[in-house]
Amino acid sequence: MRDFVDGTAFNHEQGNRSRKLFAAVVLAALDDAIADDKKYGNGPEQIARWARSRDGREVLSCAGIDPNERVVKGLMEFVGKGVRTSVALSREESERRQQAEAA
């Protein structure tokens, strides 16, 4: 019984690591689309095309994100804002947004 519990815990941890890896791929795709948007002006269309593709849907699913049209629109909106993912996830940016909303 103990081996079963250890094996289940190990598999659960491996699953979490896998989801984090695929989430990093999604963040990289967002950064690439933001770079395309700044360079060519077609970032939201690029991320939408990727998210609707077979590979994009597979990556989103493996990251634990349901690849539906609402998610695609959210990704397009995020890319349209032009804020890189590393900046958007930082504490300073979060505090700045909260102050802007409070004002």
C-alpha positions as CSV (number, residue, x, y, z in Angstrom):
1,M,0.0,0.0,0.0
2,R,2.8,2.4,0.9
3,D,4.4,1.8,-2.5
4,F,1.1,2.7,-4.2
5,V,0.9,6.0,-2.3
6,D,4.5,6.9,-3.0
7,G,4.0,6.1,-6.7
8,T,0.9,8.2,-6.9
9,A,2.6,11.1,-5.2
10,F,5.5,10.8,-7.6
11,N,3.2,10.7,-10.6
12,H,1.3,13.8,-9.3
13,E,4.6,15.7,-8.9
14,Q,5.7,14.7,-12.4
15,G,2.4,16.0,-13.7
16,N,2.8,19.3,-12.0
17,R,6.3,19.6,-13.5
18,S,5.0,18.8,-16.9
19,R,2.2,21.5,-16.6
20,K,4.8,24.1,-15.5
21,L,7.0,23.2,-18.5
22,F,4.1,23.6,-21.0
23,A,3.0,26.8,-19.2
24,A,6.5,28.2,-19.9
25,V,6.0,27.3,-23.6
26,V,2.8,29.3,-23.6
27,L,4.6,32.3,-22.0
28,A,7.3,32.1,-24.7
29,A,4.7,32.0,-27.4
30,L,3.1,35.2,-25.9
31,D,6.5,36.9,-25.8
32,D,7.1,35.9,-29.4
33,A,3.7,37.3,-30.4
34,I,4.4,40.6,-28.5
35,A,7.8,40.9,-30.4
36,D,6.0,40.3,-33.7
37,D,3.4,42.9,-32.8
38,K,6.1,45.5,-32.1
39,K,8.0,44.6,-35.2
40,Y,5.3,43.8,-37.8
41,G,2.0,44.8,-36.1
42,N,0.4,41.4,-36.3
43,G,1.0,39.9,-32.9
44,P,-2.6,39.2,-31.9
45,E,-3.3,37.5,-35.2
46,Q,-0.1,35.4,-34.7
47,I,-1.0,34.2,-31.2
48,A,-4.6,33.5,-32.3
49,R,-3.4,31.4,-35.3
50,W,-1.0,29.5,-32.9
51,A,-3.6,28.9,-30.2
52,R,-6.1,27.6,-32.8
53,S,-3.6,25.3,-34.4
54,R,-3.3,21.7,-33.5
55,D,0.0,22.2,-31.8
56,G,-1.2,25.3,-29.9
57,R,-4.3,23.5,-28.6
58,E,-2.1,20.6,-27.5
59,V,0.3,22.8,-25.6
60,L,-2.5,24.8,-24.0
61,S,-4.2,21.6,-22.9
62,C,-0.9,20.2,-21.5
63,A,-0.4,23.5,-19.6
64,G,-3.8,23.0,-18.0
65,I,-5.6,25.6,-20.1
66,D,-8.8,24.8,-21.9
67,P,-8.1,25.8,-25.5
68,N,-11.5,27.5,-26.2
69,E,-12.3,30.7,-28.1
70,R,-12.5,32.7,-24.8
71,V,-8.9,31.8,-24.1
72,V,-7.8,32.8,-27.6
73,K,-9.5,36.2,-27.2
74,G,-7.7,36.6,-23.8
75,L,-4.4,35.8,-25.4
76,M,-5.0,38.2,-28.2
77,E,-6.0,41.0,-25.7
78,F,-2.8,40.3,-23.6
79,V,-0.6,40.5,-26.7
80,G,-2.4,43.7,-27.8
81,K,-1.4,45.4,-24.5
82,G,2.2,44.9,-25.4
83,V,3.5,44.1,-21.9
84,R,6.0,41.3,-21.9
85,T,5.2,38.3,-19.7
86,S,8.2,38.7,-17.4
87,V,7.1,42.3,-16.7
88,A,3.4,41.4,-16.4
89,L,4.1,38.7,-13.8
90,S,6.4,41.0,-11.7
91,R,5.4,42.4,-8.4
92,E,6.1,46.0,-9.5
93,E,3.8,45.8,-12.4
94,S,1.1,44.3,-10.3
95,E,1.4,47.1,-7.7
96,R,1.4,49.7,-10.5
97,R,-1.8,48.3,-12.0
98,Q,-3.5,48.3,-8.5
99,Q,-2.5,51.9,-7.9
100,A,-3.8,52.9,-11.4
101,E,-7.1,51.1,-10.7
102,A,-7.4,52.8,-7.2
103,A,-6.9,56.3,-8.7
